[in-house]
Amino acid sequence: MEDRAKIWRAGALGNTLFLAANFRRQRFDRHFHEEFAIGVIESGCQAFAYDSGRRLDFTAGTIALIAPGVVHTGWSGAEDGWRYRMLYPSVEFVRPIVTDIFGDGGMPTFHTPRVTDAALAQLDATNQNHVANCDMTGQAKQPDNTS
C-alpha cells in the first residue's frame, strides 16, 4: 500500500481542515496543532505517543481527541498501516459551540486522546463522508456528467 492523503477545507464549517488518509510508512515527528484534532481510525492501527512518550494504540473504531497544544507523535502501529479521517476545527470555531452548550467556562480539554465508542465512531465517519461530498458552501456536490 502506498501512503495517500486527501486534504480539503470546508468553508461552511469555519474553514475547518479535513484529512482522509491511508498510511503505512508515514511517521509524524513531535508536533502540536493550534486547532482541535478529532477523527476516527477506520482500519489498521496508528501508534500515538504523548505526555513524555506515553504510547497508545489507536485501532479501528477508535476516536482521536486531541486538544490544541498537546505535543504528540504518530506512526504505524501495524504492518499494514492505518486508514483514518481527521478534522481540525479552530478554537474560534469551537468556542461559540462550547459556550452555547456548557456556558462560558473556557475551552474543553480531553482526559484521554483515545476513546472507543463504536456508535460515536460511526457518526464521526458518516459526518466526515457527508462533508467530503459537499462543496465549500455546504451544498451537495453535483455529479460531473461531462464525460
LINHUTA-V797933 format. One record per residue. N is the residue number from 1. RES is the residue in one letter. PHI is phi as a letter, one per 40 degrees, with the letter a starting at -180 (999 if undefined). OMEGA is omega in whole degrees, 0 to 359 (NA if undefined). Layout:
BEGIN
n=[N,N]
res=[RES,RES]
phi=[PHI,PHI]
omega=[OMEGA,OMEGA]
END
This chain:
BEGIN
n=[1,2,3,4,5,6,7,8,9,10,11,12,13,14,15,16,17,18,19,20,21,22,23,24,25,26,27,28,29,30,31,32,33,34,35,36,37,38,39,40,41,42,43,44,45,46,47,48,49,50,51,52,53,54,55,56,57,58,59,60,61,62,63,64,65,66,67,68,69,70,71,72,73,74,75,76,77,78,79,80,81,82,83,84,85,86,87,88,89,90,91,92,93,94,95,96,97,98,99,100,101,102,103,104,105,106,107,108,109,110,111,112,113,114,115,116,117,118,119,120,121,122,123,124,125,126,127,128,129,130,131,132,133,134,135,136,137,138,139,140,141,142,143,144,145,146,147]
res=[M,E,D,R,A,K,I,W,R,A,G,A,L,G,N,T,L,F,L,A,A,N,F,R,R,Q,R,F,D,R,H,F,H,E,E,F,A,I,G,V,I,E,S,G,C,Q,A,F,A,Y,D,S,G,R,R,L,D,F,T,A,G,T,I,A,L,I,A,P,G,V,V,H,T,G,W,S,G,A,E,D,G,W,R,Y,R,M,L,Y,P,S,V,E,F,V,R,P,I,V,T,D,I,F,G,D,G,G,M,P,T,F,H,T,P,R,V,T,D,A,A,L,A,Q,L,D,A,T,N,Q,N,H,V,A,N,C,D,M,T,G,Q,A,K,Q,P,D,N,T,S]
phi=[999,c,c,b,a,b,b,a,b,b,c,c,b,g,g,c,c,b,b,b,a,b,b,b,b,d,b,c,c,d,a,a,b,c,b,c,b,b,a,b,c,c,a,g,a,b,c,a,b,a,f,g,g,c,c,b,b,b,c,d,g,c,b,c,b,b,c,d,g,c,c,a,b,a,a,c,c,a,d,c,g,a,b,a,b,b,b,b,c,c,d,c,c,c,d,c,c,c,c,c,c,b,g,c,b,g,c,c,b,b,c,a,c,b,b,b,a,d,c,c,c,c,c,c,c,c,c,c,c,c,c,c,c,b,c,c,c,g,c,c,c,c,c,c,b,c,c]
omega=[177,176,179,178,174,181,176,178,177,181,181,179,176,181,179,177,176,179,170,187,169,182,173,183,184,176,178,175,179,180,172,178,173,179,168,174,185,181,182,174,183,177,179,183,172,172,187,177,178,174,179,172,178,184,171,174,178,181,181,181,179,176,177,178,184,180,176,176,179,180,183,174,177,179,180,178,180,182,182,177,181,175,181,175,180,168,186,179,180,175,180,178,184,187,181,177,180,180,179,183,189,186,184,181,180,183,181,167,183,180,177,179,183,178,176,181,187,181,179,178,179,178,179,180,179,179,180,176,178,181,180,181,177,175,186,178,183,179,179,177,176,179,178,183,183,184,NA]
END
